[in-house]
Amino acid sequence: MGYRNLQECVADLERHGMLLRINAPLDPRLEIGAVQRRVYRSGGPALLFTNPVNCSFPLLGNLFGTLERTRFIFRDSLAGIRRLVDAKINPLSLIKHPLDALKTPFAAYHLLPRNVSHAPVLECRTTLSQLPQVVSWPNDGGAFITLPQVYTESPAKPGFGASNLGMYRVQISGNRYLPDLQAGLHYQIQRGIGAHHAEAIERGDLLRVNVFVGGAPSMAVAAVMPLPEGMPELSFAGLLGGHRIPMTKLPGHLPVSAEADFCICGVVDPGKTLPEGPFGDHLGYYSLAHDFPYIQVEAVYHRRDAIWPFTTVGRPPQEDTSFGAFIHELTGPLIPTVVTGVKEVHAVDAAGVHPLLLAVASERYVPYAPERRPQELLTIANAILGQGQLSLAKYLFIAAHEDAPGLHTHDIAAFFRHVLERADWRTDLHFQTATTIDTLDYSGNGLNEGSKVVIAAAGPKRRDLATEVPAGLELPPGFGPAAVCLPGVLAIQGPRSGQGRGEGDPGMEEFCRFYGERTCFDGFPLIVICDDSPFAAATLNNFLWVTFTRSNPATDLYGIGASLHAKHWGCSGPLVVDARVKPFHAPVLEDDPEVERKIETLGANNGPLKGFI
């Protein structure tokens, strides 16, 4: 049986040596988040901050900080989930293993929430200003709830069956919000709450919202699960938690998660917005202040023994990386059942998740052809980009399974090598030049606006990749030095960008023309122009982060020997990515040096975090 609430989970983790109590007085503004990030990077335990400054609630951080601990938390239910997933992929498996078939209905029984009359979460009342005021980064616009579970129901079809539970950040102080009365509600495009909000606007209704914090750990994971439309997240929370989720009715409000630690009840006026943000986000930059809906808060409840779970996000990897890895373990086997022909899809965490997708799929359109080329891959790529949050990707690299049956998308270096050995830039680049991208991505033409490119590779190897900077490489004035990121990938430092939003850069066109028909980049089909080439080439993660978070395909891809034929753009020489920081990009997240110096003392000889900081 899984944990029914956060208190059971904390006690069990402590018994197993997976949780550390921090009694030192630390401020939820900057200090506690900085500690959590440092301990995450060291692979450390979950952290219970028992003495936060100016706050009466203990804070729990790094709960999902390692994949091993996340598996441990859900150890009682994983086998049941895997049986259900396996049955969806191969129903005959239940015939082959009849004992598993007998257990599967019990797992499915947990899909349905149960109504209860006793709800610990309703024992006490408080206000937004009395909640932990967690500020993660120096330029955040206020305090945020970073592990919220935002619950809404369809205004047209109220009830659990058409409910949505999503992790949409909630700003509880700062900006122009009326203290204790208003809270910002930021949700990105392609999120389930958007359909409920659209219904409310169409009907002219207020949208009722409950924000749960804490409770069964399965609720937090369910809130970030990319579930198929029509499957309530509460069902998945019950399945993962190993028990039916207890919900209680509250007159005049939506149902409340009975075992939650906190619940904020309120309404969203469909016609009103207020500035929300800035907020240090998981791409490694600030998402800036923009107008978003807000909650008119009617009540704030909490249980007597309430614990405030939180996380901090920033440049990957962070704690939400473990979320992603765990979710992939659960749902990865289902991907081929959603899009025919797909073998694997990997949303690359180091590139901020949505900017970069890698996929392996079948290429069977003309199996008798003497040489394979991308055909079915393009159909499958369009299907991938039509699936929920995968539709937010900017770059999709897709390779043919038949060319290398052992190729896997999570071996990123090997995947890039395979694609770069085969890609023909004259034919294998396929653009969508004016479309939607991730709300948090500032590389495009505006909020939610940008472009996409599919890079499809199939057929025999066409080139050998170089691993050393070409001897005597001549660079245009203002460019250099050069460094090798991966086989076939060369980073070249460029001058500071002055590019405007939605515009190309004449300097990049000049860079490409400088080389004309010369073949001085043999073995380097991909060139990345960046602000700091030694940094970009230092690690695989640096290359991925710099290249794919700082470029918009339609404006920032160039080519040596570029040409346009029948409206199809390509190039005969290397593909060139302008991955410099542009004047309109959001600022990079940076730690506060004073805070870092203070928390260093926690890792000293007598400090509570010796060995972890």
N, C-alpha and C positions, 0 to 999 in steps of 0.2 A: 504494500500500500504506500503510495507516495505521500509527500508532505501536504498537509491540509492548510498550513499557514507558514508564515516566515519564521515564527518562533520555533516550531518543530525543526525546521531546516537549520537554523542557527545552532540550536542545541546539539543536533546530530553532527554537524560539521565540527563543532568544538570538541565533541567526544572523540572524533576521528583525527584530531590534530590538523584540520584543514581550515581553521579560523583562528585569527589572532585578535585579541582585544587591545585597543589602543586607548589608554587612559589619559594620555597627555592632552592638555587643552589645545585644540586646534580649531581654526576658524573655517566654517563652511565656505567663506569667501576665499577662493584661490587655494588655501592651504590643504584642505582635506582632498580636493580633487587632484592636486599635484602629488600628494602622497599615493593616492590610488594609482595614478599613472605610473609612478616609479615602481611600485610593488608589482603591478601588472607586468612591466617589462622584465622584471627579475623572475617571473613565474611563481610569485609568492602566493600566500593564502588569501582567503576572504578576510576582510577587515571590519571589525565592529568598533566604531568610534563612540566611546561611552561618555566623553566629556567635551562635546562641541561647545565652542564659545557662543554665548548669546542664544542658546537653543536648548530646549528641554527634552528633545527626542534623540535617541541614539541613531547614528547613521551606519548603514551597511554598504560597503563598497567591495568591488572585485569579486562578487559572488560567482560570476560566470567567467572568472579571469583565466581559467585554463580549460581546455577541452576535456581533460581527464576529470576535473571537478564537476563540470557540467554533466558528463556521463554519470558520475557517481550520484548526483542529485536526482537523476531520473532513472536510476538503475532498475527500479521495480517495474517500470512500464515499458522499457525499450523493447523487450522481447515481444510484447503484444503488438506494439506498433509495427515492428518488422514483419510479424506474421500477417498483419492486415495489408501492408505495402506489398509483400510477396504475393498475397492472394490476388491483389489487383493486377500485378504484373503477370502472374501465372496461377490462375485458380486451381490448376491441377495439383499444385503443391500441397493443397489441403487434403487432397485425396491420397497423395503419397505419404503424408504425415498426419494421420487421423487424430492423434493426440493434440496436435496444434489446432486442428479444426475445432475440437471441443473447447479449447481455451479462447479462441478468437471471439465468440459471442460475448464472453465476459468483458473483454477489452472494449468491444463496441458498445456495451451497456453504459459505459462511462461517458458516452457522447452527449447524453441528455442532462442538462442541469436539473437540479432539484430545488424546489421551493422550501425554505425554512422560515420559522418564526423568530428564532433567536439569531441575532447578528452582532457579534462582538464589535464590528466596525462602527455601530451606531451608539456605543456606550458613552462617548464623550463628544463635545463640540469644541471647535477652535476657530481660528481665522487664518487667512493666507499669510499674514505677517508673522504669525507664530510658528509657521512651518519652517523647516530648515531652509535657509536662504543660500542654496548652493550656487556659487558663481565659479565656473570652471576656468575661464580665461580672462586676462586683464581687460579686454575691450568688450566683453559681453554686456548687453544692454540692461541686464538685471539678473535676478535669480530665476532659475528654470527647474522644472521637474524633468529629470532626464531619463527616468524609467516609468513614464505614465502609461496607464492602460485606459484609453479613451473609449468609452462605450456609448454607442448611439443605436437607435432603431429606426427603421424606415417610417417616415411620417405617413406614408400611404398604406403600409402594411405593418403596423406596430406588432411587436412580439419578438421572441427569441429567434424565430426562424429566419428573419431578415435583419438580424442584428449585425453590428460590426464592432470589433475590439481592435484598436490600432494604437501603435506607439507614435503619437504625434506630439511633438514637444509643446510644453505649456509654460509660458512665462508668467510668474506670479508676482513680479515687482518690476519697477522701472518704467521708462518711457512715459506715455500719457495715461497709463492705466490708473483708475481710481483705486487707491489702496484698499485692500480687502474686499473690493466689490467687482473687480474685473481681472481677467487672466487671459493672456494671449494664447491663441490656438493656431499653431503653424502646422499645416499639412501640405505635403508635396502632391504634385499631380500623380495620377494613377494610384490613388489611395481610396480605400473603400468608403471612408467618411464622405468623400466628395459626392457620391451618388445620393446619400441621405441629405446632404446640404442642398444639392440641386433640387431634390423633391420639395424640401421646405421652402426654397425660394419660389418654385413654381406654384405652390399652394398658398404662399403668403403666410406660412406658419413659423413660429419659433421652433428651432431645433433643440430638443432637450439633450443634454450631455451630462454624463457622469464620468469623472476621472478617478480611477482607482489607483492607489499606490500600494505596493506590497501584496500581501496575501500569498496564496500558493505560488511557488516559483514557476509552475507551468503557465500561469496567467501571463507573466512577462514574456516568455518565449512565444506563446500563442499570439501575442499582440504584434510580434514582428514577423510572423510566418506569412509567406506569400501564398495564401490558400486560394483555391479556385473560387470564383465568385459564386455565392450561394451557399458556401460551407461556413457556418458560424465559427468564429474563433473560440467561443466558449466550448464548443464541442471538442475541438482539438485540445484545449486546456484540460478538459476532463480525461481525454484519452492519454495525454502525456503525464498528467498528474496521478493517474491510476484511481481516480474517484470522480463521481459526479460533482460538478462545481455547485456549491450551495449559493443560492441567490435569495434575497429577501425583498419583499415589496415595500415600497416607501410611498405613502399617499402623496400624490401630486408630482412624483418624480419617476424616473426610470428605475427598473430593478437595480439592486445594489449587491455587489459581491460581498457576501456576509463575512468572509474571513479576511477581507482586505485590511490593511493597516490604516489606510486613510481613504476617504471618499469626498470629492468635491462635486457638489450638485449645482447645476445651473442651466442656462439657456443661451443659445446663439441667435442673435437677431439677424436674419438672412440679409438684411440691407445695410449692415454696419460693419466697418472695419476700423482698425487702429494700427499704427506702426508697431511691428514686432521685430525683435533683434536689436543689434547684431548678436550672433551666437557662434562660438567656435565649433565648427562642424567636422564630420568624419572624412571630408576630402582633404583636411589639413589646412583649411582656410576659414575665415569668418564668412558666414552667410550674413548679408547686410540687412539693414532695416527695410522692411517692405510692409505694405498694408496687408493684414490678414484678419480673419474673423477673430472674435474674442468671446469669452464666456462671461455672461453676467452672473456672478456667483450668488447663489441663494443660501447655501449652507456648506460647512466643512465639518466632517465627522472624523473621529479616529477611535481606535480601540485603546483600552487602558495601558496595554503593554506594547504600544505601537513602536515599530522600527521603520526608519526611512531608508529604503534602498535607493541607491543612486549609481550612476556611472559617469565617466567623462569620456568624451569623444575627441578626436583630433586626427592628425595624420596617422594612417594605419601603419602597423597593427596596433589596435587598442582592444579593450574588453569586448566591443561588439564584433571583433574578428572571431572570437570564440563562438558567439551567437551564430555567425555565418557558417563556420565550419560544422557546427552541430546541426544546423538546419540542412546543410548539404548532405550530411550523413543520413538524415531522415528522409529527405525528399529526392535526392539525386537519382535513385533507381526509378523514380516515377517519370522522369523527364522523357524517356523514349515513348511512354504511353500518351504523352500530351502532344508531341510533334513527331509524326512518323518520319523515320529515317535518322533522327538525332541519336547519337550515342552518348555524348556528354556536352554539358554547357557549364562554363566556369565564369562567374562574375568575379573579376580579379580584385581582391580586397586591397592589395597594395596600390592599386590605381584608383581607389575610392569607390569600388564596387561598380557603379553604373557607367563610368566612362569606358570601360573595356570588358568585352565579352570574348571568350575563346570557345570554340565549338568544334567537335568532331562529328561528322555525319556521313551518310552514304552517298555515293555518286554512282547511280545505276541506270541513268536514263538511256545510255547507249552502251550496254555492257560489251557489245561485240566490236566497238570502235578500236582501231589499232592503238590509239593514245587517248587517255582520259583528259577531259577538261571540265571546268566548273559549269554544270548545268543544273542537275538536281540540287547541288549545293546552294544555288541562288534561290530556288524555290523554298528550300528549308530555311535559309537565312531570313527571307521575308516572313516566314511563319514564326521564327524565333522573335523577330522584332515586333510581332503582333501579340506577344504574350505578356500581359500584365506589366510588371515592373521591368521585365527585360526590354520592353519597348523604349526605355529611357537611355539605352546604351548609345554611345557616340561611335565607338569602334567595335566592329564585329569581325574577328579573324576566324575563318572557318576552313577546315581541311577535310580531305576525303579519307574516310576510314580504310578504304580499299588500298590506298597507297602505303599505309603503315598501320596494320591492325593493332600494334602494340602502343600506338601513340595515345597519350593522355593529356588532357588540358591542364591538370594540376602540376605537371612537370613543365613549368612555363618556359624555361630556357630551351628544352628540347622541342617544345611546340613551336617557338619562334624560329628555331633553326630549320625545322621541317618546312614551315611556310616560306621563309626567306630563300630557301634553296629552290623553291618551285614557282613562286609568284612571278607573273609577267605583268609588269605595271602598265603595259599598253592595253591590256584587256581585263585585268582582274580587280579593278577598282570600280565600285558601284556606289554612287552618292545619292543621298537625299539632302538637298541643299537648304531647305527651309522647313523645319519640323520641330518637334518638341524634344527637349532633353531634360535631365534632372534639374529640379528647382534649385538645388544647392550648387550647381555648376555655373560658374561665371565666365566661362571661356566663350560663350556663344554671343548671339546678337542681342539678347535681353533676357529677362526672367522667363524661364521655361523655354526659351527659343534658341535653336542652334541647328546643327546638321549631323548627319551620320554618314559613315562609309562602311561598306562591306568589302572585306579583302578575302577573296576566295582563292584557294590554291588546290589544284588537283593535277595529277599526271606525274611524269618522271622528273627526277632532279635535273635542273637546268644550269646550275652553277655551283661552284665551291665557294664557301664563305671564308673571308679573311679574318684573322685574329690579331693582326698587328697594324698599326698606323702605317700607311704606305710611305716608303722611303722617299724623301724629297718632296712630300706633298706640298704643293703651292696653294696658298689660301688668299682670298681677296683681302684688301686692306680692312682692318677692323675685326677680322675673324681669326680665331685660334686662341688657345691650342686645341688640338684634337685628341680624343681618347676613345678607346674601344669599350663599348658597353657590353656587347655580346658578340659572338661570331656573326659577322655581317652587319653589325650596327655600330656606326661611328657617331660620337657626339662631338660637335664643333662649337666652341664658344663664339657667340656673336655679339655685336654692339647692342646697347640698350634699345629696346623696342619703343617706338613712338606711335605704333599702330592704333588707329581708331576702331571703335566697336563696329563690327560688321564689314570691315574693310580688309583688303589685302595689304601687303607691305612691299612697296617697290624695291626696297633693299634686298628682299628675298628673291625677287625676279632677277635682279642684277647678279646675285650670288649664283643662280643657276646658269645665267647666260655666260658668266665668267668662264665656265668649263666647256661650253660649246659641245663639240663632238669628242672631246678628249676622254680617254678611258682611265683617268687617274684614280678612280674609285673601284677598280676591279675587286670583286669579292665583298663589296659593301653596298648591297641594294637599298639600305635604309640609312639615311643621315638625319640626325637630330640636332637642330640648331638650338642652343640653350644659353643660359646666363652663366653657367659654371660647369664646364665640361668635366673636370676631375670629380666633382660631386655627382653628376649624372652617371658617370661610369664606375663609381666606387662600389655600388652594390646593384643587384637586380632590382630591388625595391626602389632605389633612387631613380633608376632608368624608367620604371613603370610609372612612378608618381609624377616625375617631371614631364614625361612625354605625353601622357594621356589626360592629365588634369589641366594642362596649360595650353591645349590646342583645340581648335574647332575645325573639323575636317574641311569644310567648304572654304574657309578663309586661310587656313594655316597649312594646307598640304600643297607643296610645290614639286616640281620635277625637273631634272636635267634632261633636256631633249623632250620637253613637253609638247603635246599636240592635241588637237581637238578633231575628232572624226565622227560625223553623224551624231553630234552632241555628246559623244563619249570622250571624256578627258583621260589621258594617260601619258606616260613618258617612257622613253627608250632607255634612259639612264636611271640613276638612283632616285628613289622617292625621298623628298626632303620635308621634314616636319619642323615647323617653326614652333618650338616649345619654350620660347622665352616668356617671361612675365610681361603682360601687356598693361598699359596704363589703366585700363578699365577693369582689370582683374581684382578680385577681393584680396585683402591682405593675408599673408601667411601667418599661421598661429605661432606665437613665441611664448615661452615660459617667462614668468616674472623672476628676474635674477635674485631679488631679495627673498622671495618666497622659497626659491630653490636652496638658497644658503641656509634658511631656517630649517627646512626639513632634512637637510644633510645631517643635522645633529641627531636626528632620530635613528640614524644608522651607525652612530658612534659606538664605542665599546659598551657603554651601559645603556644604550638607546633601545627602545622597544622593537625597532626594526633592523637591528644588527643582522647582517646577512642578506637583507632584502633591499636595503638602500646603501 
